[in-house]
Amino acid sequence: MAEVDDTQHEMADEPRFLPPASFEFLALSLRAQAEFQLGLMHFGPPEEKPKVDLVLARHSIDLLGVLQEKTKGNLTLEEQRLLENSLTELRFRYVQALESEKKQS
C-alpha cells in the first residue's frame, strides 16, 4: 500500500503540459467527444474501432447547443464561429450516422 502512495505522490510531482483553460478548449473538447462518439475520430487498428454511440453523440451535441445559447452575446466573433461551425458540422454528421444506422438495420 505504501508503494502505491509513493508512486502517486511521485506522479503528482511530475510536470505535465496542460493547455490553458479557455472557452476554445472547452468547445473543442466537447466537439472531439462528439466526433469520437460518431465514429469520426479513431486511434488504433481498424478492428479496434469503437461502435458509434448516437445517444451519447446527441448528448454531446446538445451540450454544445446549450453552451451556445447560454453564452449568446458574450462571445468574441471567433468563439461564436467556432461554436456555430462545430454545431453545423456535428449535426450534419449525426444525421448521416443516423441514416447509415437505419440502412444497416
N, C-alpha and C positions, 0 to 999 in steps of 0.2 A: 504494500500500500504506500509506503514511503517513497518507493521508486516512482510511482505514478505522480505523486505530488511534486517530486523534484523535477520530473520531466515536464509537467505542466508549467511549473514555475520558470524553467529554462525557456520553454516555448513562448511564454508571455513576454520575456525579456528580449526576444529576437526582433530586430527591426523589420517592419513589413511596409510594403508600399500600399497605401490605400488612396484612391482618388479622393479629391476634396468632396465633401458632402455638398451637393448642389442640386438645383431643380433639374438641370440637364441630366445629371447622373441618375436621379430618381426616375425620370421619364424613360430614359434609355434602359434602365434595369427592368421596368415593367414591360417595355417593348420586347426586350430579349426574352423575358419569361414567356410572353405570349408566343413568340416565334418558336421557342423550344416546344411548347405545348401543341402548336400547329404542325410540328414536324419540319419546320423550315430551317432549323439550325440543329446540327448534329456533329458530335466529335467522336471519332472512333470508327471501327469497321462497320460496314453496311448491315451486317447481320445483328449488330447490337443496337440498331436504331430503335429508339423508344416509340411506342404506339402513340398516335395522335390522341390528344385528350381535349375534345371540343368543349366539354363543360368547364374545365379549368381555363382553357384559352378564352372562352367567352367572359369568364370572370375577370381575367387579367385585362381584357379589352374594356370591359365595363369600368374597372378601376381607373384606367387612363381617362375614360369619359368623365368620371366623377372629378378627377383631378382637373380636367379642362373646365368643367362647369364651376368648380369652387374657386378657381384662380382667374376666372374671366375678368379682364380689366386690370389685372395686376401683373401681367407678363410682358417681357420685352417682345419685340417683334420676332426675334429668333426663337424664343421659348414657345411662343404661340404657334409658329410654323412647325416646330418640332412636334408638338402635340397634334396639330391638325394633320400633318403628313403621316405621322405614325398611326393615328386612328384610321385614316383613309386606307392606308396600305393593309393594316391588320384586319379591318372589316372586310375588305375585298378578299384577302387570303382566307378568312374564316368562311365566307360564303363558298369559295372554291373547295375548301376542305369538306364542308358540309355536303355539297353536291357530289363530290368524289365518294364520300362515305355512302351516300344514298345509292349511287350506281353499283357499288360493291355489294350491297345488301340484296 
